[in-house]
Amino acid sequence: MGSDAPQSTIAAVESGLAPNGHEALETSDKRDFSSEVVSAQPDTRLPRPSQSRRSSRVTLDGRSAVYEEERPPLPPRPTNLGLLGQNFKGSTLQIPKRSSRPQLQSYATTAVSRTDIETLSFPDGSRETYANSIKSSPSGKSFRFDSPVGQLRSRQNPSDGDDSASLKSTALTTGGEVESLLGDIIGAGQQSPAWRLLSAHVERSNPFDLLPYDDEEPKADFSREFDELDELHSSGDNEEELLNLWRSKRKHFLILSSAGKPIYNRHGDDNLISGYIGVIQTIISFYEAAQDQLSSFSAGSARFVIMTRGPLYLVAISKLGESDVQLRVQLEALYMQILSTLTLPTLTHLFSSRPSTDLRRPLQGTESLLSALADTFTRGSPPTLLSALECLKIRKSYRQLISNAMLKAKCDTLLYGLIVAGGRLVSVVRPRTHSLHPSDLQLIFNMLFEAGGVKAAGGENWIPMCLPKFNKNGYLYMYVSFLDANNDQNEDSVPSTGTAAKEEQVAILLMSANKESFYDLRKMRDKILEELEKNGTMSVIKSAVLRGRPSATDIVPGTVLQHFLYKSRGNLQYIMPTYEPHFTTLLARRRLLSLYHTLHSSVHAKMAHLKVHHCVSREFVSLAWVTPLFELYCVAGPSSSRNALAQSANKVVQWVRQEEERVFIIGGAVF
């Protein structure tokens, strides 16, 4: 019996018929259909190994024959199309828990590896490649959430769901997050890097004006950030309204004593926010009782940063995305502003003799200085961010003439002499063994050009002021005289009335340690004006002030840059172009400075060792470049490529090196 079966099979093959009477297969690579089930439904299963081996040739009695060796039938594979008959709304697709075969660990793909490489061409002709790690389906087929499932089975081409399709191609494309058949989370906004970049290259009219700071926060008029709150009524009927307005502010600065006495707050009066001040003081005291110091914490979208200086607690509350280090620099500047009014020995003596001292009385009249400084930080302050000064761009020869005129008119009691135009330094005269710190000059510029009190007085001013970085234990006495850049030449000797804008103000500052040197410094001021008129440099200063900052395209013709900040680390000075035409509104400028804060914190983080940081988003492309000699932060439109951005950054560095003695004060005049 064992020998009859092979002989009958051979005879059937020789006659061209199969044992069951049908024609035999003609090819040598045959499939065993005995173990397969033919289904009328489209086959969307994953590829499976073949169930039959290749044919073998057997020689028997000198004749050749072909037959197939059968394998045991495999267990039927589960099909996931059964899940499509369910109601998808409110549910997700999942593999049944009990499966006859393990869950697959790989995905069907047409790529050589799991990473697809995409190439993009930019308008400037450059090309870049991007790695797309999104696991997309080769066939790209998907169905809508609200389409009938029966449409999947009635497609004209049944191969749409064949074994070449990925299981992820049948995942629901809803607005939320759903699970695919493989159990992965698919975000509704999941896009490849190339698609995200192409979407970003769609130019917006002014993207810095269109987006709110927080997705959960409605867009508000940023100019109302600085509006003063009304006073709290004695009946308290407007308390809830004022508290809502107070909470809507994006930035707050609070100063209180260790005894819990309020000293200063930017928005609202003390009676309105006394409860908040008490909570903050309690939290700080709790940590101090545990021999710990609270430095910062977050509450929702707000960041709280606390700094302790002697008997004072300084608190910053920000929703603008600034880092802790940047907020501490701002709090330090507010503390220096207090010291510039009281000096450190006076402040220490007040609280050592009476810890519950109310410091608002000694600081009365200087609230405008603190508020002006706080508003500068809220609007965004490049000098504070970079810890550097901005200088007026003039020729080196003109700057030397100005410095020589100041040295020629110098009196014996002079300690420092400065000429400032439009908030930018023109020239400085100092002792050879002393120099002015940027933070001290920032306090001076804040008092002269931001607070408005000194400008409103006009004419001449005699101001005692402590410069904490120079000497926090005593005062210097400063003679200030303003000149308007719009004044005619024959009126240059007439002091300004203080009505000109900040950009049009020219001020002469002469400082002395002798409080009786007012008349000596006034004579020096007259001599300086006479000499500047004689050599023609006063008209040069006024022309430079009225001309303003150059634009980015004036500095680098044809550049893709919209704005940049360049800091010379050796000179502690910086330069930037004008904000126009891309950042004309207050909100756009604040958004630009927020971007600079992000770049600055990225390259200056404690554990970061970045030298170049490139950032791409839908609204802009930015770059931070840090070397031992300089720091450069620049912003371009979303359609700018990385190569164009790098080339423009290099051209800015080359331009600054060529114009270094014009845009920066190198050394200055010393005596």
Residue, then its C-alpha position, 0 to 999 in steps of 0.5 A: m500500500g505504501s508503494d502504490a500511492p506514489q506510483s498513482t501520483i506519478a501516473a497522474v502527473e504524467s497524464g497531466l491530471a491531479p489525483n482528484g481529476h483536475e489539471a495539474l499545476e504547470t509551474s514548479d513553485k506551487r502553493d498548497f491550497s488545501s490549507e487555505v480558506v477562500s474568502a470573498q472579503p478583501d484580505t487586509r491581513l499582514p504578510r505571513p510566511s509561505q505554507s508550502r515548500r518549493s517542488s522537488r524532483v524525484t527519479l523513479d524508474g528513470r522518470s522524473a516527477v514533481y510533487e509538493e510536500e504538505r505542511p501541517p495547517l497553521p491555526p487561523r489568524p485573527t482578522n481585525l476587520g471584525l472590529l470595524g463593525q463596531n460603533f467607533k464614536g466614543s470608542t477606540l480601536q484595540i487588539p482583542k486581549r485574547s489573540s491566537r498569535p502574539q502582538l506584532q512588534s514591527y510595522a509594515t513599511t516601504a522604507v529601507s529603515r524606520t526613518d524616511i528622508e525628505t528633501l525640501s527646496f527653499p525660495d533662495g535655491s538651497r536644499e535641506t534634508y529632514a528625517n521623518s520618524i513618523k510611522s506613516s502607512p505606505s499606501g496612505k489609505s485612511f478612512r473618515f470617522d463618520s464614514p460607514v464601515g460598509q464603504l470599506r468593503s465595497r471599494q472597487n479595488p479590493s487590494d486597497g486593504d491587502d497585505s501591503a497596507s499598514l495597520k496604522s492606515t486604518a486608524l481613526t483620524t479624529g480631532g482628539e487622541v485615539e489608539s491605533l490597532l497596534g495600541d499606539i497613541i496618535g495625536a490629531g496634529q501629528q505631522s512630519p517635520a517636513w510638513r511642519l516646516l512647510s506650514a511654517h513657511v507660509e508667511r504671516s502678515n505679522p506673526f508676532d502680533l497674532l498669537p497669544y502668550d498662553d493658549e489658555e489665555p485670551k489675547a488681550d491688548f498688551s498696552r493695557e498691561f501698564d494701566e493703573l488700577d483704580e483705588l479700592h472703594s471704602s465700601g469694598d464693592n469694586e474689590e472683585e473687579l480690581l482683583n480680576l484686573w490685578r490677576s490679568k496682569r502678566k507680570h508683577f513685582l512685590i517687595l516686602s520686609s521680613a516682618g511682612k510689611p509691604i514696601y512696593n508693588r507694581h499693580g494695585d494698592d496695598n489694601l487690595i493685595s494684602g491677602y496675597i502678600g500675607v500668603i507669600q510671606t507665610i510661605i517664605s517664613f515656613y521654609e526659613a523655619a525649616q532652615d531652607q530657602l525658597s527660591s522659586f516655584s510655579a503655580g499654573s502658568a505663572r512663575f514665582v521667583i523669590m530673592t532675599r536681600g538682608p531684611l527685604y524679600l523681593v518677589a517676581i511673578s511672571k507669565l512671560g516665559e522668562s527663566d529664573v536667572q533672568l528674573r533674578v537679574q531684574l529683582e537685583a536691579l530693583y534692589m539696586q534702585i532702592l540702594s541708590t536712594l537709601t544706601l546700604p548702611t542706611l537700610t541696615h540701620l533702619f531695620s536693625s533698630r526696628p525690624s517692623t520699620d515701614l520703608r515706604r516713608p523713606l522711599q516716598g517719591t521714588e515709586s516712579l523710579l521703581s515702576a519705570l524700571a519694572d515696566t522696562f522689564t515687562r516691555g523687554s529690556p535688551p540692556t538688562l538681558l545682555s548686561a551691556l550698554e548701547c552706544l550711539k554710532i558715530r565715526k571714531s574721529y568724531r568720538q575722539l573730538i568729543s572726548n578731547a573736548m570733555l577732557k579739555a573742560k574738566c574741572d578738579t572735582l570731576l569723577y565721571g563725565l558722560i554724554v548720552a543721546g537717545g538713551r545711548l552712550v556717546s562718550v565717557v570720561r573717567p579716572r584711569t583706575h575706575s570704571l562704571h558698571p553697566s548696572d549703575l549706568q542702567l539706573i542712571f538712564n532709567m532715572l533720566f529717560e524712563a521715569g520722566g521726573v528729571k526730564a519734566a523738571g527741565g533745565e539743570n538738575w543736581i541729584p544725589m545718587c548712590l551707585p551700588k556697584f561703584n560704592k554702595n555706602g555713599y552718594l555721588y552728586m550728579y549734575v544733569s543738563f538736557l538738550d533737545a536734538n531738534n534745537d537750532q544750533n544757535e539755541d544749543s546753549v539753552p537747556s531743554t524744557g524736557t518736552a522732547a521724546k526719549e529718542e531726541q534727548v541729549a544729556i550731559l552728566l557730570m558726577s562728583a563726590n563733592k556735594e559743593s561742586f555744583y557751580d564747578l560742574r556747571k562751568m564745565r558744562d558750558k565749556i563742553l558745549e562751547e567746544l562741541e559747537k566749535n568743532g562741529t561735533m554737536s551737529v554730528i550728535k544731533s544728526a545721529v540721534l535723529r537718524g536713529r538705528p539702522s535697519a537690518t537690511d541697511i547693515v546687511p543688504g538683502t539679508v533674511l534677518q528681521h532683527f538681531l542683538y550683538k554683544s561685545r563681551g569684552n566691551l560689555q556693549y551691544i548693538m541692534p537694528t531698528y524694530e521697524p518694520h517688523f516689530t512696530t507694536l508693543l506686543a510684537r516687541r515684547r514677543l521678540l524679547s521673549l524669544y531672545h530670553t528663550l535663546h539666551s537661557s538656552v545657551h547660558a544654562k548651567m549644564a548647557h555647553l551650546k555654542v550655536h542654537h538653531c530654532v525653527s517654528r511656524e512664525f520665525v527661525s532664530l539663531a543664538w551664537v556664542t563665542p568668547l568674543f561675542e554673543l549674537y541672537c538673530v531672528a528671521g522669517p519662517s521661510s528662511s533656510r538654515n543656510a541663509l540664516a547662517q550666512s546672514a549671521n556671518k555677515v553681521v559679525q563681519w560688519v561689526r568687526q569692520e565698524e567696531e570703533r564706530v558702534f562701540i566705545i573702545g577704552g574711552a577717555v581717561f585721566 
